[in-house]
Amino acid sequence: MIRIDPSSLDLREWIRKGDHILVAQGTAEPQTLTEKLVEQRAELGGVNTFLCAMFSGTFQPDAVDGLGLRGIGGVGTNRRLIKAGRMRVIPAHVSQIPAFIESGAIGCDVAFVQVSPPDENGRYSLGLAADYTRIAVDKARIVIVEMNQQVPQSLCDGALTEADIDVLVETDRPLLELPSAAVGDLERQIAAHVDRFIPDRATLQVGIGAIPEAIIAMLSSRKDLGIHSGMVGDSIVGLMESGVVTNAYKEIDPGVTVSGVLFGTRDKLYRFAHRNPALRLKPIPYTHGTAVLSRLSRFISVNSAVEVDLTGQVNAELAGGDYVGAVGGQVDYVRAAGQSPGGASIIAFPSAAKGGTVPRIVARLGGPVTTARADVDIIATENGAVRLRGLDLQQRVRAMIDLAAPDHREALARQAREMYGT
């Protein structure tokens, strides 16, 4: 392992023309390394870069020429890169990413990783993301690590040692933070309809955003909930500290909240995660893999949608032709919840957008089918919630019209008669 001062880092010493660089995602982005990549891109002679879900301002559409960007969708700041034609999209379930890296479908000659300072055993925690990080480290020819003094020493699978690291750059800079989304009356109305589907002792997968925050806020009366999720945010801290989440009845990892990444803030989630045995970061095959998820009973999955058609098909990727989301882990979790004894998958979203003028329950999707209607279970809007599983097409159409915004129901009913004779 070679230690290099950030000011002296010349990526040309390690990166070859045409190399594929894989960058740790989200709050785990090694910002010093990515800033150097953008700054030195012209000297590298043309490289390829994979970005999963990014939230920094590092990669701007007018400053990424020569980087050959690819990603899995329009999460975070990737949205503007795709819209500007600077990023190509790989449709993929999160559960597929490890195999894509290992096979080379997602190239990984060089891995950019962020870690914590080493513990007393010389192990560098992955800190904020254990998702595909270790898989990338094991695949890469060169591993360049940013050891940030502010990264928490979260307990994780796949922590690094000096033997795993080729180049280490030490920094002490603020971490990327994702504060909890603001919750309004609309989100609370949607959450109220979801409430009855979440029993005591359930194990939850809940993403981040205003609707998940509203759902989490209503769980204060629950007992012995568990968490097994691809991501967690600040609000999970309150549930764990109050005793709502104990993980006591999970068939696997009893007493431990499992997540792939931490998408929160320094003073709440990151501080809570530091050396906390009640929270552990795991890689994608564990957080999203069928073999693991199938061992959980009462598994409740909560996800969102851009739009849903009258038969229950879900588009979670494109709005008005623009990428605003991704396939992500939705299908992984929807299918797992559908197979779980006592489980349920919930797609929760507002019935309309842009002040009610744009319907989000539609006769025909304007984008791709992310989750098939045969997999969909519960659909919830501010107007109610219905379990579609087991309903025939005509029953589904009637139920979906009832969930739509009132101003759009007449047009939907007319379209339904033309399409389905309902």
C-alpha positions, -999 to 999 in steps of 0.1 A, spaced: 0 0 0 13 34 -10 2 66 9 -1 97 -12 -10 132 -2 -42 144 -20 -24 173 -35 2 150 -51 -22 124 -65 -17 120 -103 -42 94 -115 -21 88 -147 3 68 -125 -25 42 -119 -52 46 -145 -46 35 -181 -64 48 -212 -96 29 -217 -98 17 -181 -132 12 -164 -135 30 -131 -161 19 -106 -170 46 -79 -186 39 -45 -221 54 -46 -242 79 -26 -229 92 7 -199 68 3 -186 87 -27 -148 94 -22 -151 130 -32 -114 138 -32 -109 110 -57 -138 118 -79 -129 155 -79 -94 145 -91 -109 123 -118 -129 152 -132 -100 176 -129 -75 153 -146 -98 137 -171 -82 152 -202 -48 138 -192 -62 103 -188 -69 99 -225 -104 85 -223 -117 63 -195 -150 47 -186 -168 54 -153 -197 36 -136 -218 57 -112 -247 41 -94 -267 66 -72 -248 99 -69 -257 130 -49 -227 153 -50 -221 181 -74 -189 165 -87 -200 152 -121 -215 181 -141 -228 176 -176 -203 202 -190 -173 187 -172 -174 149 -179 -161 147 -215 -137 118 -217 -152 99 -188 -177 76 -207 -203 75 -180 -227 47 -174 -252 41 -146 -284 22 -137 -308 52 -138 -317 87 -129 -312 86 -91 -299 118 -76 -276 139 -98 -274 112 -124 -307 125 -137 -291 156 -152 -263 136 -167 -287 114 -185 -309 143 -197 -278 160 -211 -268 128 -230 -237 124 -209 -246 91 -192 -258 58 -207 -283 37 -187 -279 0 -179 -314 -14 -169 -306 -36 -140 -320 -50 -107 -298 -41 -78 -294 -79 -72 -277 -82 -106 -250 -57 -100 -225 -80 -83 -227 -106 -112 -224 -77 -137 -192 -66 -120 -177 -101 -117 -185 -109 -154 -172 -76 -167 -206 -64 -180 -199 -35 -156 -162 -29 -160 -139 -25 -129 -103 -21 -136 -100 6 -110 -121 9 -78 -126 42 -60 -136 36 -24 -141 56 8 -132 41 42 -129 50 78 -96 51 97 -84 17 107 -96 1 140 -73 -15 166 -71 -46 143 -60 -27 112 -94 -30 95 -108 -1 75 -146 0 77 -165 6 45 -183 32 67 -214 42 47 -218 16 19 -211 -22 18 -233 -28 -12 -210 -36 -41 -178 -21 -27 -160 -53 -16 -170 -70 -49 -154 -41 -68 -122 -42 -46 -118 -79 -53 -123 -74 -90 -102 -43 -96 -66 -42 -108 -60 -11 -88 -78 -1 -56 -75 36 -47 -89 44 -13 -98 77 3 -95 73 41 -116 101 55 -112 108 92 -150 116 94 -162 82 82 -178 62 110 -164 28 118 -197 10 111 -197 -27 115 -197 -42 81 -190 -73 60 -160 -69 38 -139 -44 57 -105 -37 40 -70 -43 52 -37 -28 39 -34 -59 17 -65 -49 -2 -54 -13 -9 -29 -1 -36 -31 36 -30 -44 54 1 -52 91 2 -59 105 37 -85 133 41 -106 150 67 -136 166 51 -174 167 56 -192 137 43 -221 138 19 -254 140 38 -290 132 28 -314 148 54 -348 133 59 -374 146 34 -401 170 46 -435 153 52 -468 171 43 -505 163 46 -504 144 13 -477 120 25 -495 115 58 -527 106 40 -509 80 20 -492 66 51 -525 63 69 -538 39 42 -506 18 44 -508 15 82 -530 -16 83 -506 -37 62 -477 -34 87 -481 -58 117 -461 -61 148 -429 -82 144 -428 -74 107 -394 -70 90 -393 -38 68 -376 -27 37 -383 10 33 -365 35 11 -359 72 16 -382 101 6 -413 119 20 -437 89 18 -413 65 36 -407 92 62 -445 95 67 -448 57 71 -420 55 95 -435 83 116 -467 63 121 -450 32 135 -445 45 170 -471 21 184 -456 -10 167 -437 -37 186 -406 -56 178 -402 -45 142 -371 -56 122 -352 -39 94 -336 -56 64 -331 -30 36 -309 -18 9 -307 16 25 -317 33 57 -319 70 67 -319 91 98 -354 82 108 -344 46 116 -324 59 145 -355 71 163 -373 38 158 -343 19 172 -337 42 202 -374 41 211 -376 3 210 -400 1 181 -373 -16 161 -357 -44 181 -351 -70 153 -359 -96 180 -381 -118 158 -361 -119 126 -352 -154 115 -318 -141 105 -296 -114 122 -318 -112 154 -312 -80 172 -294 -64 142 -307 -39 116 -293 -48 82 -287 -23 54 -265 -20 24 -259 18 26 -264 47 50 -282 76 35 -284 101 63 -266 128 82 -235 131 103 -251 141 136 -278 114 135 -273 83 115 -235 84 110 -229 90 147 -254 63 156 -237 38 133 -202 43 147 -192 9 163 -228 1 170 -234 -36 171 -271 -32 165 -265 -20 129 -245 -38 103 -238 -31 66 -240 -60 43 -233 -65 5 -259 -67 -22 -261 -105 -23 -272 -104 13 -295 -73 13 -312 -81 -20 -306 -118 -26 -335 -142 -29 -317 -169 -9 -315 -146 20 -348 -127 17 -367 -160 15 -357 -168 51 -377 -138 64 -414 -140 74 -437 -110 76 -414 -92 52 -430 -58 42 -416 -40 12 -425 -3 6 -415 13 -27 -428 41 -49 -437 47 -86 -437 74 -112 -470 60 -126 -491 28 -124 -515 17 -151 -551 4 -146 -539 -32 -144 -512 -26 -119 -481 -23 -141 -455 0 -124 -432 25 -141 -406 36 -115 -380 50 -140 -392 76 -165 -414 107 -162 -422 126 -194 -394 108 -212 -368 118 -186 -351 93 -163 -360 102 -127 -355 68 -111 -342 33 -118 -352 -3 -118 -332 -5 -86 -342 -30 -59 -379 -27 -63 -385 -60 -81 -361 -78 -58 -381 -68 -28 -416 -70 -43 -410 -106 -52 -394 -114 -19 -423 -99 0 -447 -119 -22 -431 -151 -12 -428 -143 25 -453 -159 49 -474 -130 62 -455 -106 39 -467 -78 17 -453 -54 -9 -466 -19 -11 -463 6 -40 -472 40 -25 -474 73 -44 -495 104 -49 -524 99 -74 -514 130 -94 -484 153 -99 -478 190 -107 -506 203 -86 -530 176 -96 -528 183 -133 -508 152 -143 -523 118 -134 -501 91 -120 -526 64 -124 -529 60 -162 -545 39 -188 -512 32 -205 -477 37 -191 -456 65 -206 -424 47 -196 -411 11 -192 -427 -16 -170 -404 -18 -139 -426 -41 -119 -450 -65 -137 -486 -66 -127 -483 -103 -118 -458 -93 -91 -477 -63 -77 -495 -67 -44 -508 -35 -27 -512 -1 -44 -517 29 -21 -524 66 -28 -540 93 -7 -573 80 -19 -570 46 -4 -552 12 -7 -561 -20 -24 -546 -54 -27 -544 -63 -64 -530 -98 -60 -557 -123 -69 -579 -98 -87 -589 -102 -123 -583 -75 -148 -617 -60 -146 -616 -59 -108 -581 -43 -109 -593 -16 -133 -622 -6 -111 -600 -6 -80 -573 16 -96 -599 41 -108 -610 45 -72 -574 52 -62 -570 79 -89 -574 116 -83 -611 125 -86 -606 149 -114 -591 122 -136 -615 93 -128 -640 100 -156 -613 101 -183 -598 68 -169 -633 52 -168 -638 61 -205 -604 48 -215 -610 16 -195 -643 9 -214 -624 13 -247 -595 -9 -236 -611 -35 -214 -648 -32 -218 -651 -23 -181 
